[in-house]
Structures are given as C-alpha cells and as structure tokens.
C-alpha cells in the first residue's frame, strides 16, 4: 500500500505550530506617531487567517492549478500578513508588490510575465488600478469583517516542497524591470526551521523572544521572518518604517520589550551614533539579547564601539534568492564577528574566486564566491539556475580568514576590472567614508574596463558644488586617503584630481530597499564625465 504524499504547504505547517502553542501575542501593529502599539493574539491571527482563506476561496473561486495572484499592498499594515498568507492558504501563489512600485505599468508588465490572472490591491492604490490589464479586487482589511459567522473551511491546500509558494522581485532593475524571483515551499520552510533560529535565536532564554519588523511586510525578507517568528513562538513588533527614529527604536525596546533586534546595518549605524551621545540609547540597545544586522557591512568603528559597550551584535549574510546562509556569533572576540555557514543547509557552497591583482594569479588572500547548488531543499527556485555550469552564482565575494570563517568582501561588481588589473572598489569607498565623513556624504568608485578607477564624491546636503569649493574638497580628500593609497598597487590608487568628481547630494543612484549605491548606473549616468578624465 502506497503511503500518502506529505503536504509541504508552509502555511499548513504554521497553522499546526500555532495551534500547538500556548496563546500569546504574535504581532504588535504600529498605531502612529505617538509611539503606541496594538496587540494581536495568536488566536485572533488564526481566526483572521482562516477568514481570509474563506474569503479568497469565495471571490477567486476553486483553484486546482495554483493560479498566480498579484497582491499590491502597502506592506505597512497588520492586514497585509493575513492577506498574503490567506491567499496562500486558499491555494493560490501570491506575487507581491509594495510601495516600492510607484509605476503601475511595471506591475502590469511583471504580472503579465508571471502569468498572474487577477490583482488584489490595497485601497491606497485604487486610483492607479483603473488601467490594470486583468481583473482586480480590493484587499481585505482588519475592519472589514468579524468572526461571528466564520465557518471553518473544508479546503486544505496541498503543496510539494518544490512548488512555488511566493513570487517576489529583485530590489534593483535591469533595463527598468525588476527580476522575478519565485520561492518554493521547501525554501521557505528551510528559512523558517533552520535559517531563522541560526540567525536570530542565539542563546537560550526561558522567557519570550520579541523581535521587530525589519522592513516592508510585502517584501520577502519581512513576511518570511514574520512566518518564522510565528513558528518559533516569537512576538513581532512593527516599526513605522525600516528607517525608524532612534526614539522609536528605544520605545520598541523599553515599551514593547523587543529583545532581538533585526536591522539593516545602515540604520544600526545611526542608532550607534545616537548611543554615543545618549547613555539612555546605549542602555536600551545593551539590554537586547541580540542585535542582528544585515544588508551592508557595519562600519568598523561602529562595530568596535558596539562590542566595547556590551551590544550583542551579530551579522547575517544572504541574498534575496538564497535567503540567509551565513551568520556570525554573539561574543567579544574578533573571531566571533566572522561569518560561517549555517549548519543543516545543503545548497550553499563556496568556490574559489580568482580576482587577483597579480599577473600570475597568485595572492595570499583566499577569496571565494558564494554559490548555491540545485536540487536541494534550501535551493533557490529552479528557474534561477541559468549559468552553464548548473549552479546559482550570487556574485558575492568572501575572504577566508581562518578555516571555515569568512569576512564579506563585497560583490564581484565591487572588484572593478581596470585595464592594469582588479581594484577592490568597496574597500576604497569604505576608507573614503571613514576618513572623510565630516566633509562628504558618500562615495562611489567606478571604472570597469577603464584605464584606471574613478571616484565620485556626493557632497554634503549644505555644500555648494563647483568652483574653488570643489577643488578644495577634492584636494582634502586626496590628502586624507594618502596613507591608505600607499598600501595599494600604483594602478589602484585614486590620487589624480582629474579622476575625482564631486556631485550634488542625492545624485548618486541607489537601490530602493537597502539604499546601496548602484555603481553600474553611476558609470552610465556620468559616462561623459568619466570620458573626460582619460582625454589627452
């Protein structure tokens, strides 16, 4: 007799976990500028989720083919959580859109590309959906229903691990179009069961773990983190935005009890600077049992200050396609800050990365690229494996400092191939930011396939660009980076003022989610300026 197939639908797994737990607060929605938060119990969330399932089964009809449904949400409301998961529980595959998509034509194109056959939209976007090319309906809100007449749905969606659970999108664009990134049920399950606790559940405690939303709930990182928090019995406290003020972060810790803080490094850096001025901020941050940061590297001086002031910081590495795959450990030793592969994963691997500046390819620095293998439970979606060698390339570079321990060294794109050899653009930029933080806002190094690298300086908000002021700024930057330049090969150094360009504040293009400067776009946008640097 054949055994019944195992249902690997991730929301079914979450419902079972919630029903086995003692009732507790699972979500605290942000209620406004006065720093107040509501409370959603596990019972209420399950009721909302089941009502959402019943509603979408009713309005979208029977679905035996796992149709794709567009979901255009603000990502800033509690209702977004049960709408996304309710659509999944109704047997559909949500394709997520947020406020990062102000151009509705891009959304229509992406839904056409995925094969979505209906759009569910938040009322905030009702004026924009009039041109939608497929049928559209408004989303459920937490004020639009009660549970008095809610009947339990007889429908239980079935999914194999390799079936698509969600469709999300890249934070950057290619020719103005984000990339479709489907994720499977087994991928989400691996994140929930293995990756989330490895990253954000370090140390054993008897009382509740309380964390925060790291970003927009309609983005894959935030919604899967919320799912994982549900599974592990965490409470999630919503912030007003991923760039929440220092006072709001302190209130989340002191009022809501957040003890496992998850932040993009850019924002953690700003909170550390505030803590250096205010002991109350330091005390709040130090009370957390863990502060996880990700996205970009935390400046070295901020990391040192955090460790010296008893902040239990850890760093996490991953990509949208792979989810987290590496983490550091809580501790005060330098070795604790290095990344290691999370145990229990099968897809990620590190392969030697040849980015040597020497002509013979020999170097003392051991560099590796993070890749993912296909066919594993935690592998990216099969559609993302497009390389001839059959593996998924992240293009991210890591340096092996000790056996099995690594330091993130940026993307392959951070290593610019100039005509004489490779330059580590990321380290040059970090040095400029560190030594010149009081005289400029940001910096970008470009020069792929150029004779030499060029430096773009983004001026401070109050600075005037042009004339003597610009010449003085460039000269000061050259003076401050002189010591760093002396450690570089001659061709790696940027010390010629003709290869340093000052641009107005806010003019360097960035990604929307993490705010990273997009070097390729900088090189394209300012091509004419760069051309002039190499004219005889």
C-alpha positions in Angstrom: 0.0 0.0 0.0 1.4 3.4 -1.0 1.8 6.0 1.7 0.0 9.3 1.3 2.2 12.1 -0.1 3.4 14.6 2.5 1.8 18.0 2.4 4.7 20.5 2.5 2.5 23.7 2.3 4.2 26.2 4.5 1.1 27.8 5.9 -0.4 24.5 6.9 2.8 23.9 8.8 2.5 27.3 10.5 -1.2 26.7 11.5 -0.2 23.4 13.1 2.6 25.2 15.1 0.3 28.0 16.2 -2.4 25.6 17.4 0.2 23.7 19.5 1.4 26.8 21.3 0.0 28.5 24.4 -1.9 31.6 23.4 0.4 34.6 23.2 0.8 38.0 21.4 2.2 37.3 17.9 2.0 40.9 16.4 2.0 44.4 17.8 1.0 46.8 15.0 2.3 50.3 15.0 -0.5 52.7 15.7 1.0 56.1 14.9 3.4 58.8 15.7 2.8 58.9 19.4 4.6 55.6 19.8 1.7 53.3 20.6 1.3 49.7 19.5 -1.7 47.4 19.4 -1.8 43.7 20.3 -2.8 40.7 18.1 -3.1 37.3 19.9 -2.3 34.0 18.2 -6.0 33.1 18.4 -7.0 36.3 16.7 -4.4 35.9 14.0 -5.5 32.3 13.2 -9.1 33.5 13.0 -8.1 36.3 10.7 -6.1 33.9 8.6 -8.9 31.4 8.2 -11.4 34.1 7.4 -9.0 35.4 4.7 -8.7 31.9 3.3 -12.5 31.5 3.2 -13.0 35.0 1.6 -10.5 34.4 -1.2 -11.8 30.9 -1.9 -15.2 32.6 -2.3 -14.2 35.6 -4.5 -11.5 33.9 -6.5 -13.2 30.5 -7.0 -11.9 27.0 -6.9 -8.2 26.8 -7.8 -6.8 23.4 -8.8 -4.0 24.9 -10.9 -2.3 27.1 -8.3 -3.0 30.3 -10.2 -0.8 33.3 -9.5 -2.5 36.3 -7.9 -0.9 39.8 -7.8 -1.0 41.4 -4.3 -0.3 45.1 -4.3 0.0 46.1 -0.7 1.4 49.0 1.3 3.4 46.5 3.4 2.7 48.7 6.4 -0.5 47.2 7.8 -1.2 44.2 10.0 -3.8 43.1 7.4 -1.0 42.5 4.9 0.1 39.5 6.9 -3.2 37.6 6.8 -3.9 38.7 3.3 -0.6 37.2 1.9 -0.9 34.0 3.9 -4.7 33.8 3.4 -4.2 33.9 -0.4 -1.6 31.1 0.0 -4.0 29.1 2.3 -6.7 29.5 -0.4 -4.4 27.6 -2.8 -3.0 30.5 -4.8 0.5 31.8 -5.3 0.8 35.5 -4.3 3.0 37.8 -6.4 4.0 40.6 -4.0 4.1 44.3 -4.8 4.6 47.2 -2.4 5.0 50.9 -2.3 8.4 50.4 -4.0 6.4 50.1 -7.2 5.1 53.6 -7.9 4.8 52.9 -11.6 1.8 50.7 -12.2 2.9 49.9 -15.7 5.8 48.0 -14.3 3.4 46.0 -12.1 1.2 45.2 -15.1 4.3 44.0 -17.1 5.5 41.9 -14.2 2.1 40.2 -13.7 2.0 39.5 -17.5 5.4 38.0 -17.3 4.5 35.7 -14.3 1.1 34.8 -15.7 -1.0 36.3 -12.9 -4.7 36.3 -13.7 -6.1 38.7 -11.0 -4.8 41.6 -8.9 -5.8 42.2 -5.3 -5.0 45.8 -4.3 -4.9 48.0 -1.2 -7.4 50.9 -1.3 -4.4 53.3 -1.2 -3.8 52.3 -4.8 -7.4 52.4 -6.1 -6.8 55.4 -8.3 -3.9 53.5 -10.1 -5.6 50.2 -10.8 -8.1 51.7 -13.4 -5.6 50.8 -16.1 -4.9 47.3 -14.9 -5.0 44.8 -17.7 -6.5 41.9 -15.7 -9.5 41.8 -13.2 -8.8 43.5 -9.9 -10.5 43.4 -6.4 -9.8 45.3 -3.2 -8.0 43.6 -0.4 -9.5 42.5 3.0 -8.9 44.9 5.9 -9.0 44.1 9.6 -12.0 46.4 9.9 -14.0 44.7 7.1 -15.1 41.6 8.9 -16.0 39.9 12.2 -15.6 36.2 13.1 -19.1 35.7 14.3 -20.2 33.7 11.2 -16.9 32.4 10.2 -17.1 28.7 9.2 -14.0 26.6 9.1 -13.0 26.0 5.5 -13.1 22.4 4.4 -10.4 23.2 1.9 -6.8 22.2 2.7 -4.3 23.3 0.1 -1.6 20.7 -0.9 1.9 21.5 -2.0 5.0 19.6 -2.8 8.2 21.2 -1.5 9.3 22.2 -4.9 6.0 24.0 -5.7 6.2 27.8 -5.8 5.0 29.5 -2.6 5.5 33.1 -3.4 6.8 35.3 -6.2 8.9 38.3 -5.2 11.2 40.7 -7.1 14.8 41.9 -7.1 15.4 45.3 -5.4 17.3 46.5 -8.4 16.3 46.7 -12.0 17.7 45.6 -15.4 16.6 48.0 -18.2 14.0 49.4 -15.8 12.5 46.0 -15.0 12.9 44.1 -11.7 13.6 40.4 -11.9 11.0 37.8 -11.0 12.2 35.7 -8.0 9.9 32.7 -7.3 10.5 30.9 -4.0 9.4 27.3 -3.2 7.6 25.9 -0.1 10.7 23.9 0.9 12.9 27.1 0.5 10.5 29.0 2.9 10.4 26.0 5.3 14.2 25.8 5.4 14.3 29.5 6.2 11.7 29.1 9.0 13.1 25.9 10.6 16.9 26.3 10.1 18.0 29.7 9.0 15.9 32.0 11.2 16.9 30.4 14.5 20.5 30.2 13.4 20.5 33.9 12.7 18.2 35.4 15.3 17.8 32.8 18.1 21.3 32.7 19.6 21.5 32.0 23.3 19.0 30.2 25.5 16.4 32.1 27.4 13.3 31.0 29.3 11.1 34.0 28.6 9.6 35.3 25.4 11.6 36.3 22.3 10.3 39.6 20.9 11.6 40.9 17.6 10.8 43.7 15.1 9.8 44.0 11.5 13.0 44.6 9.6 11.2 46.3 6.6 8.1 46.3 4.4 5.7 43.3 5.1 5.1 42.9 1.4 8.8 42.1 0.9 10.1 38.5 1.1 12.5 39.1 4.0 9.9 40.6 6.3 7.0 38.3 5.5 9.1 35.2 5.8 10.7 36.5 9.0 7.1 37.0 10.4 6.2 33.4 9.4 9.4 32.2 11.2 8.6 34.2 14.2 5.1 32.6 14.3 6.6 29.2 14.1 9.1 29.7 16.9 6.6 31.5 19.2 8.1 35.0 18.9 6.2 38.2 19.1 6.9 40.7 16.2 6.7 44.4 16.9 6.0 46.6 13.9 8.2 49.7 13.3 6.9 52.7 11.4 9.5 52.0 8.7 12.9 50.4 8.4 14.3 53.9 9.0 12.6 54.3 12.3 13.8 57.1 14.5 16.1 56.4 17.4 13.4 57.3 19.9 11.0 54.8 18.3 13.6 52.0 18.5 14.2 52.8 22.1 10.4 52.8 22.8 10.1 49.4 21.0 12.7 48.0 23.4 11.5 49.7 26.6 7.7 49.7 26.0 7.2 46.6 23.9 10.1 44.5 25.2 11.9 43.9 22.0 14.9 41.8 22.9 16.0 40.5 19.5 16.5 43.5 17.2 17.0 42.9 13.4 18.2 45.9 11.4 19.9 46.9 8.2 23.4 48.0 9.1 22.9 51.5 7.7 20.2 52.2 10.3 22.1 50.4 13.2 25.0 52.7 12.4 22.8 55.7 13.0 21.5 54.3 16.3 25.0 53.6 17.5 26.0 57.2 16.7 22.9 58.3 18.8 24.0 56.0 21.6 27.4 57.6 21.7 25.7 60.8 22.6 23.0 59.5 24.8 23.5 56.9 27.6 19.8 56.0 27.6 20.1 54.8 24.0 23.2 52.8 24.9 21.3 51.2 27.8 18.3 50.2 25.6 20.5 48.6 22.9 22.6 46.8 25.5 19.5 45.3 27.1 18.8 43.3 23.9 19.9 39.7 24.0 20.8 40.1 20.3 21.1 42.8 17.6 21.3 41.3 14.2 22.4 43.5 11.3 22.5 42.8 7.6 22.3 44.4 4.1 25.7 46.1 4.0 28.8 45.9 6.3 28.7 47.8 9.6 31.5 50.4 9.7 34.4 49.1 11.6 34.5 51.9 14.1 30.7 51.3 14.9 31.3 47.6 15.3 34.2 48.2 17.7 32.2 50.7 19.8 29.2 48.3 19.9 31.4 45.4 21.3 33.1 47.7 23.8 29.8 48.9 25.1 28.2 45.4 25.6 26.0 45.4 22.5 25.4 41.8 21.5 25.7 42.3 17.7 25.7 39.7 15.0 25.9 39.9 11.3 24.0 37.8 8.8 24.7 37.2 5.1 22.3 36.2 2.4 20.6 37.2 -0.8 17.0 37.5 -1.9 17.5 34.4 -4.0 19.2 32.2 -1.3 17.8 33.7 1.9 20.3 33.8 4.8 23.1 31.3 4.6 25.9 32.6 6.9 25.9 34.2 10.4 28.4 35.4 13.0 28.1 34.6 16.7 27.5 36.7 19.8 30.8 37.3 21.5 33.5 39.8 22.3 36.4 38.1 20.4 37.4 39.2 16.9 36.7 35.6 15.7 33.1 35.9 16.8 32.5 38.5 14.1 33.5 36.3 11.3 30.8 34.5 9.2 30.3 30.8 9.0 27.9 28.7 7.1 24.7 27.9 9.0 24.6 24.2 9.9 21.9 22.0 8.3 22.0 23.6 4.9 22.7 21.7 1.6 22.5 24.2 -1.2 25.2 26.9 -0.3 28.8 26.3 -1.3 31.9 28.5 -1.5 34.1 28.1 -4.6 37.5 29.8 -5.3 37.1 33.2 -6.8 40.0 34.4 -9.0 40.2 38.2 -8.5 44.0 38.5 -8.2 45.7 41.8 -9.0 48.9 39.9 -9.8 49.6 38.9 -13.3 50.3 35.3 -12.3 47.1 35.0 -10.3 48.9 34.3 -7.0 47.7 36.0 -3.9 47.8 35.5 -0.2 44.2 36.4 0.2 41.8 33.5 -0.2 38.7 34.7 -1.9 35.6 32.6 -2.6 32.3 33.2 -4.3 29.1 32.1 -2.6 27.1 29.8 -4.9 24.0 27.6 -4.5 23.6 24.1 -5.8 20.3 22.9 -7.4 18.0 20.1 -6.3 18.3 20.7 -2.5 15.5 21.6 -0.1 17.0 25.0 0.5 18.0 25.7 -3.1 16.8 28.8 -4.9 13.9 28.2 -7.4 14.9 26.1 -10.4 14.1 28.9 -12.8 17.0 30.9 -11.3 19.7 28.4 -12.4 20.7 29.8 -15.7 24.5 29.5 -15.6 26.1 27.0 -18.0 27.8 25.2 -15.0 24.4 24.4 -13.5 24.9 26.3 -10.2 23.5 29.6 -9.0 26.1 32.4 -8.7 25.5 35.2 -6.2 28.5 37.2 -7.4 29.2 37.8 -3.7 32.9 37.5 -2.6 34.1 36.3 0.8 37.6 36.1 2.2 38.6 33.1 4.3 40.3 34.5 7.4 40.5 31.2 9.2 39.4 27.7 8.1 35.6 27.8 7.8 35.4 31.5 8.9 34.9 34.3 6.4 34.6 38.0 6.0 32.3 39.6 3.4 34.3 41.4 0.7 31.5 42.8 -1.4 30.2 41.7 -4.8 32.2 40.7 -7.8 31.0 44.0 -9.1 32.8 45.6 -6.1 36.0 44.4 -7.7 36.4 46.6 -10.7 38.5 45.3 -13.6 40.5 48.2 -14.9 43.0 47.7 -17.7 46.0 47.1 -15.5 44.2 44.8 -13.0 41.5 44.5 -10.4 40.6 47.1 -7.8 38.7 46.5 -4.6 36.2 49.4 -5.1 34.4 48.5 -1.9 37.4 48.9 0.4 38.4 52.2 -1.3 34.9 53.5 -0.8 34.8 52.5 2.9 38.1 54.2 3.5 36.9 57.4 1.9 33.7 57.3 4.1 35.8 56.6 7.2 38.4 59.3 6.7 36.2 62.0 5.1 32.9 61.5 6.8 32.8 65.1 8.0 33.3 66.6 4.5 31.3 64.4 2.2 28.0 62.4 2.3 29.0 59.3 0.3 31.4 57.9 -2.3 31.4 55.5 -5.2 34.3 54.0 -7.2 33.7 53.1 -10.8 35.9 52.3 -13.8 35.1 48.8 -15.2 37.2 48.3 -18.3 38.6 51.9 -18.0 42.3 52.7 -17.9 42.0 53.4 -14.1 39.4 53.7 -11.4 37.5 57.0 -10.8 36.0 58.3 -7.5 32.6 60.0 -7.3 32.0 62.2 -4.2 28.5 63.0 -3.1 28.6 66.4 -1.4 27.0 67.2 2.0 23.4 68.5 1.8 24.6 72.0 2.6 27.6 72.1 0.3 27.8 74.0 -3.0 29.2 72.1 -5.9 31.6 73.7 -8.3 34.5 76.3 -8.4 37.0 76.7 -5.6 34.9 74.8 -3.1 35.0 71.7 -5.2 38.8 72.0 -5.8 39.4 72.4 -2.1 37.2 69.4 -1.3 39.0 67.1 -3.8 42.4 68.2 -2.5 41.4 67.4 1.1 40.0 64.0 0.1 43.3 63.2 -1.7 45.3 64.2 1.4 43.1 62.1 3.8 43.3 58.9 1.7 47.1 59.2 1.1 48.0 56.8 3.8 45.5 54.2 2.5 46.8 54.7 -1.0 50.3 53.8 0.0 49.2 50.2 0.7 47.7 49.8 -2.8 49.3 48.9 -6.1 50.0 52.1 -8.1 47.2 51.5 -10.6 44.7 51.0 -7.7 45.3 54.4 -6.2 43.0 57.3 -6.9 45.1 60.4 -6.4 44.7 62.3 -9.6 42.1 65.1 -9.1 41.0 64.6 -12.7 39.6 61.2 -11.7 37.7 62.6 -8.7 34.3 64.1 -9.4 32.0 66.0 -7.0 28.3 65.6 -7.5 25.4 67.2 -5.6 23.9 65.5 -2.6 21.3 62.8 -3.5 22.5 62.4 -7.1 24.2 59.0 -6.8 21.6 56.4 -7.8 20.7 53.9 -5.1 18.6 50.7 -4.6 15.2 51.4 -3.0 15.3 48.7 -0.3 18.8 48.9 1.2 20.0 52.3 -0.2 23.1 50.8 -1.7 24.8 52.9 -4.4 24.4 51.3 -7.9 27.9 51.5 -9.4 26.9 50.4 -12.9 24.2 53.1 -13.0 26.7 55.7 -11.7 29.1 54.7 -14.5 26.4 55.0 -17.1 24.8 58.2 -15.8 28.2 60.1 -15.6 29.8 58.5 -18.6 30.7 61.8 -20.2 32.5 63.0 -17.0 34.5 59.8 -16.9 35.4 60.1 -20.5 37.0 63.5 -19.9 39.3 62.0 -17.2 41.1 60.0 -19.9 41.3 62.5 -22.6 44.8 63.6 -23.6 
